[in-house]
Structure formats: C-alpha cells, structure tokens
Amino acid sequence: MDEEYDVIVLGTGLKECILSGLLSVDGLKVLHMDKNDYYGGESSSLNLIQLWKRFRGNDQPPEELGTSKEYNVDMIPKFAMANGTLVRVLIHTDVTKYLNFKAVDGSFVYNKGKIYKVPATDVEALKSPLMGLFEKRRARKFFLYVQDFEETDPKTHEGMDLNKTTAKEFIAKYELEDDTIDFIGHALALCTDDNYLAQPAMDFIKRVKLYAESLARFQAGSPYIYPLYGLGELPQAFARLSAVYGGTYMLNKPQCKVEFDEGGKVVGVTSEGETAKCKKVVCDPSYLPDKVQKVGKVARAICIMSHPIPNTNDSHSAQVILPQKQLGRKSDMYLFCCSYSHNVAPKGKYIAFVSTEAETDDPESELKPGIDILGAVDEIFYETYDRFVPSHDSAADNCFISKSYDSTTHFESTVMDVLDMYSKITGKVIDLSVDLSAASATAEE
C-alpha cells in the first residue's frame, strides 16, 4: 500500500463511487477504500435478513414475506430523472452498459387530503382534477411557455430577463392559485422549500422543463427511471468503471485514518499499519467527524406491503410528494414505492419509504400523514439519521467531504453535491453535454 495516489476515496457510498469513477476517467490515480466489507456505505442495498438484522437484531423475518435474497431494499432510495444530471453522468462515464433501467410508473402529489397525478404538460393540465376550469386554462398557458422556452433563444423569453425576474414575479404573470404554485414548485420543479420564489426564475423554469422533457422521454407515467435490482447496482457499476481506468478498490479496511502534515494538509491514509500517500482525500462524513457539522435529521419509515400505494392507478413504482404547506410543516414529505417489477422484492410485494426532514423527536407521529396514505402494511421500521455537511476549508487541507443524503426521493440534490465536489477537487466544470439517447429504459410490459 506504500504507493502514492492522486486521490484516495474513503467509503463506497453513491457519491464517493460516482466521484471515484469521474476522477479515474480523468486519468487520476485513485485508491478507493471502505471500512465495511460491502459496497454502498449509507446507500447500500439490503436483503431481508440484513434488513432484519439492522432493525430487529436477532429476530428472523416471517416466512410469508418470501425469500431473503429476492429483496434489494435500498437504504437511500432515490429515483433518477430520465433526462436529469445523474443520467448525463452515467452516459458521460459509459456506466450505462453495467445497468438496466426501467421507467417508474407514476408521479403524484398530495393536495387537500387526496393524491393526484402530477400534470406536467398543457394537455395534462386541461385534464387534471387538481384544478378548476379557469385555473386549468391559466396553467395551460404556463406549461406552453415552459414547453417553448429555450435558454439560448431570447425570443422565447417573451421580453423578460429571467436572471433578474424572480420565480414569484414570473408566476404572478399567470395568476395561478396557491395550490397550483405549490404542486408546480414542489412536485415538478422539485424545490424542497419555498425559497425558490425569491430566486431568479431561470432555474425554476429549467427545472419544470426538465420534468416535462423527462416525462416525454419514455412515454411512461412519470419522468423517473430506476435500476432493476435497485440502486445497490450503482456503486458497483462505478467501481467497475474505476477499475477499468486503473483505480484500485479495497473493501474491509478497518480504522482508515487520514494523516496530515504540520501545515494541516492531507498526506495519506493509514489502515492496518500501512500508509498510502496521496495529494487529496474524498470521503463521507463518517471518516472525518471533526470536519463536519450537524445541520438536521431525516426521519423515515421503511414498509413492506402486499399492494401498491392506494389511489396511484395500481402503480408498481411511484413517487408521491406531500408539499409542506399541505401538512402545515416546514419541509416536504416524500413517498417512494418500488416492487417486484423492478426486482427489489418477491412477486406481489412492495417496498415503500416515507421520509422527511425531522422537525420533532417522534418519527412515528411525524410520518403519520404519509404512512396513512399507504394503507395496510405487512412490516414497518422507523429510523432517524443525522445530516452532516463539511465545516472546514477544503482548499486548506485538501479533504473533500460529501454532504449526508437528504430526505428527497429523487437524485437532483445528490448529484449537485457530486458535481460541486468534482469542481473543487479538479478546478474544472464537468461537461455533461451528452447524447441522452445512449441511455434506455424499458417501460412496463
């Protein structure tokens, strides 16, 4: 292990694996280590026995749930937007050849106690029971603007400077009702709070457009795709990629200790008495706890069910977003559902997650609005985990630490953190202008 590397990556979580792959493709010499004996870190995928061991100790799962190995329960479940940044990264690095994606059946939003399909086009707006007749017409105009919008063609901006006009001012032009703004902002633009209203409208419009274009991509009921056998396949796919480009992987390396020189700059990593030298370290918060700070907590429930989420048109895979205002909360709640159709559970079984940014110390009552939507569950596990962000100057010590995973059930915020870290590590911005048709996903048979 006494070689010198450009970068040592600690932890095989999703973010670390994507970065390891990107840096290897760039020609950097990468050593990737993990203190665990399995891939994935916080974002690992568990079978039924592993799930029981984690939440129920020595108890055995009931036989009626089926075979353990047929379960692939993702600990950080997130759908990917079909035309989103993650898919661009997968194509850029050619990782798509290691993965099989499948379209997700449904995308829904909670409004006044009911679940509705998220309308994302002018045609859907006119059909949607979410809005009254006049509101449908106003929403249709909004969607037509987004549809025709091209960032590089000022003619489509209709005389507005969208880098100065706020999202609130832009939306006001269409005189949309609060409930409509709520579902567009949170279930289409995927904003996690209402701060976007005070920001320039450009980003908001691009987010809504991304949703609509992703929806059109596979002609499925949602803009999302998800790998067969779950996300556990992703870290391993990037690990393979890194290996192809000469990266070295070592699992089960206990006590990975980051070493610094007198000036506080990283010089290497020691494990089992051996030190590998390096110029930079990339890791998750658990490897450098004194360089991160706690910023929040995620509360979630993991459920095994024998039916799809009610009122989602029998979707075998779906996301439901419960905007914060609908629940009188400060943060949105997310429902994620996947099943045997994505090979994450035995036939007839569904895995559902309910997650949110915790605002109390009582996850059971806090998550109740989401759990009530699920109907009958066979098994339910509750947990909370702390969210950390780096609190140090990465330029001063050459350590690059990822943020903890948030409560969202889509990848947009996760990939933004990866790209931000990539730019800090390499000093350049990754070019993600790729041919999106290189990634395919099978629709529901």
N, C-alpha and C positions, 0 to 999 in steps of 0.2 A: 504493500500500500504506500510505499515511500516515493511514489511518483508525484509530479506536480501537475495540477489541473487548472484550467482557466476558471471553471466554476464547479463547486461541489453543491449538489442539491440534496437537502435533507427532508425526508418524508415523501411518500408516493401518493399524496392526495392529488385530486384532479388538477388543481392549479400548478402544483410542482411538476407533475408529469407533462403538462402542456408546455411549460417553460423549458423543461429539460429537452423536449423534442424540438422546440423552436431554436434553442441555442445550439443544439447538435447540428441541426440543418444549416445553421450559420457557420459551421466549421469550428466551433469552440470545442475544446477537450473537456468533456463533462463526466464527473463521477456522481452517481446517484445512490444514496444510502437511505435505509429506513430501519428504525429500531424495531419495527414489527416484523413478523415472519410472513406477512401477507401484503398484497398491494392495496393502495387506496386510502390508507390513513383514516381520517374522519369520513371520507367519501367512499368507504368500502361497501361491498355488497354482501349481504349475509344470507346463508341458507337457514332453514327453520331451526335446526339445532343450535346454530351460532346465535340466532335471534333470541332463543330461549335462554341460552347461557348468559347473554348480555343483560336481559331484563328480569329473568326468573331464577337465576342461579342454577341450582342442581335439578330443578324440575324438568320433566320430559314433556315435549309438546304432545297434545292429544292426537291419537291415531287418525281421527276423522279429518284432520287437516291435510292428510296426504303425505307424500314422500318429501323428506327434508331437502333433497338435492334439486327438487323441482322449483324451489323458492330461490329467487335472487332479489332480496329486499334491499334496495339502495338506502343507505343511511342519509345521503344528501340527495333526495330525488329532485331532479330539475329537467323540464322539457327544453328542447332546443328549438329556436325559431328557424323555420325552414330556410329562410334567406338571411339568417342572423350572423353575428360575428363568429360564433363558435363554428358554424358550418364553414364559413370562409377560412378559418384557421385550419380546420380538418382538410379542406381541399388544398390550401397553400402548402401543407406539410405532407399531402398524399396519404393521410391516415385513413381516409375513406375506404381504402382497399381492405382494411382489417375489420371493418364494422358493417353490420347490416342494420339500416334504419327502417323504421316503419312509421307511417303517419299516425298522429294521435286523433282519435275520433271527434272529440268535442272541446269547445272553449266556451265557458259560461260565466255569467256574472249574477251576483245576488242583489236583488233590489226589492225593498219593501216586503221581505219575508218570502220571496219566490225566486226561483232560478230561471234565467233566460239565456238563450244562445246569444253570444256577443255579436251584434251586427257590425260588419266592417266595410260594407260597400253601399253604394246608393240603392242598389236593388234590395239588399237585405234590410236597409233602413226602412224602406217602404213596407216591408212585410212584418217588421218586428213588433210584437205585442208590448214591448218595453215603452213605446211612445204613443201618444195620441196622434190623430190625423195631422194636425198643423205642425206638431213637433217633428213628425216623420219628414215632412217637406223641407223643414229647416235643416234637419240632419242630413237629408239627401244632398242639399247644396254644399254642406260642409264636406261630405265624402267625395263629391265630384271635384271640389277644389283640390283635395289631397291627391285624388287619382291623377289629375292632370299636372300636378306640381312636379317641376324638375328643378333641383337646386341650382343647376348651371344655366337655366333659361329664365332670365328675369321677367320675360313676358308672362310666365305662368304665376308670378308672384302678385299680379294684379296691383302693381304700384306700391306695395308695402315693402318696407325694409325689415325683413323678418329677423335680422340680427339685432334690431332695436325694438321692434314691436314685441310686447310681451305676449305670452300664450293667452293670458286673460283678455287683453285688448283684441287679439285676433279672434278668439271665440265669441267675444261680445258682438262682433260683426254679424254673427249668425243667429243671435238672440236665443241661444239654446238654454233649456231649463237646467236647473242644478243637477237633477238626477242624470240627465244626458251627459253633462260635463263630467259627472262622477264616473260613469262607466267608460267614457272615451279616455279620460285621463288615467284611470287605474287598470282597466281590463284590456284596453287597446294600446295606449302609449306605455303601459306597464310602469307608470310612475308609482313610487312607493308611498309618497305623501303629496300634499297639495302645494309644495314649494315650487313645483314646475310652473304654476300660474304666473309667478313673478319673474320667470326666466324668459329669455328671448324665445319667440315662437318657433324658430327654425328647428330646434332639436325636437320639440313636441310634434311638429308636422312630419318630420323624418321618421319618428317612432311609429306614428299611426300608419304612414305609408309602408313601412317595413312589415307591419302586421298584415296589411291588406295584400301586399305582394307575396308574402309567405303563405297566406291563405290560398291564393290563386295557384300557387306552385304545384301542389299535388292534388288539387281539387278534393281535399278531404274536408272534414267538418271543423278543422282547426288549422292554425298556422304552424303547429308544432310537430316535431318528429322526435322519436325516442329509439335508442338502440334495442334490438332484440337481445334478450337476456340482461337488459338493464345497463346502468351506467358503469358497473364494475368492469365492463369491457373497455371503457375509455382509457383509464390509466394504463392498462396493459398494452393497448394499441400504441400509445405514445412511448411506452417503454421499449416496444419492439422497434419503433421508428428511431429512437435514440441509439439503440444497439446497432442498427443498420449503418448509422453515421459514426460509429466508433465510440459511442457512450458506454460507460461501464456501470452495471447495476449490482448492488449488494443489499440483500434483504437481511433481516435478523441481525443487525449490528447494534448491540446494546450501548447505552451511555455515549451517544455521539456528542462529543464535547467540542464546541467551537473554540479555537485558540486565537488569541490576539497578540500583536506586538506591543511595545511600550507606548506607541502612539495611538493605540486603540483600534488599529486596522486589523482585519482578519488575516491570518496567515495559514490556517489549515484546520483540519478536523481530526480529533483523536478518538479511536474506538478500539477497545481491547488491546491497549498498549501501543498501537501503531498510529502514526500520524500521516495523513495525506495532506500535502501542501496545496494551497490554492490562492487565487487572487480575489475571488468573490464567493460568497455563500448565499444560496437561496433556500428558504425553509418556511415551514408553517409555524404559527406562534408557539407551539409546544416545545420547540427546540431552543428558543431564546426567550424564556418567560420574562427576563428582566428588561427586555427591549420592546415590550408591548404594553398596552393599557386596555382595560376592560371598558367597552362602550355600550354594552347592552346584553340582552339574554334572549335566546329563542325558546319558545315553548311549543311543544308539538306532541301529537298523538299518532301512533302507528297502529293501523287497524287491519285485521284480516276479515274479509267479508265473503259472503256467498252470492252476492248480487252486485250489479253496477250501482252507482250513486243514483237514487231516485230522481226523476224529472230531468234526466240528461239524455233522453232518447235512447236508453239502453247502451250508452257509450261504454265500450270496453276499456277505453283510456280517455281521461278527461282532466281538464283543469277548471276549477271554479274559483273566481276571485270575489271576496266579500269586502267591498270598499269600506274604509274606516268609518266614514260618516254613517253608513247604513247600520253600523253596530254601535255607534256612539263611542268609538275608540280613537286612539291617536295613530294606529297602524293597521294596515290591511291584514286580512286573514286569507290563507290560501288552502285550497283543497286540491290534492293530487291523487289521481286514481289510475292504476295500471293493472293488468291482469294476465291471464294465460295467453291472450292474443299477442302479447309482447314477450312471452316465455319467461315471465317473472314469478309465476305461480302455477300450481296444477290446474287442470281443466275445471272450470266452474268456480275458481277462487279469484278474488280481487284484493289488491293491496291498496289501502288508502292512507294518505297522510293529511293531517290538519296541522298547519303551522302558522305562527305569528310572532312578532316581536313581543316578548313578555312585558306586560305592564303591571303584573302583580306576582305574588309568590305562589299562586294557586292555579297551576296549569289546567286542572280538571274543569273548574268553573269558567276559566278564561276561554278555553277552547270549545265550550259547550255549544255556542251558536253554530260552529262548523260541524261538530260531531252529530248534532241533532239532524243535520241535513243528510247524513249518511244512511240513516235508518238502522236496521239491526246489524250488529257486528258480532263476529264469532270470537274475536280476541281483540284486546286493546292494550297498548303500552303507552305510558306517558313519560316524557322526559323533558328536561330543560338543559341547555348548554350555554355557556358564556360566549360572548362575541368579543374578540380582541382585534385591535388594529396596531400597526407599528407606531412606536412613540419616540423613535430615535432618528438620527440623520443618516440615511443610508449612504450618502456621499462620503461621510466622515469615516465610517467603519467598514464599508463595502459588504454589509449584510442586507439582504433584500427579503423582507418577511411578508408573506401573504396575509390578507385580512381573513378572519373567520368567515365561514359561509353564513349568509343571511337566511331569512325565513321564506324568501321567494321560491316559487316552484318553476322558475324559468331561469335561463342561463345568462341573461343580459348583464346583470351586475357582476357576476363571477368572471366573465370574460373581460369586462372592462378593467378589472383589477389585474388580470394577467397581462393585458396589453400595456397598462401603465407600468407594471414592474419590468416588462421587457424593455420599454423605452429607457427606464432608469438604469438598467443593467448594461444595455448596449449603446445608449446615447443616440439611438435612431428609432424612427417610427416604422412599424412593420407595414409593408404594402400588401393589403388584402384585396386588391382588385383581381378577382379570380373568375373563372368560368363556373358559375353556380350549377350548371347542368352536369358537372362532374360528380355531384352527389345525388344519389337517387334514394327514394324511399318507397317501399311497397305500400299501397293503400290496403284498407281492409278488404278481404275477399268477399 
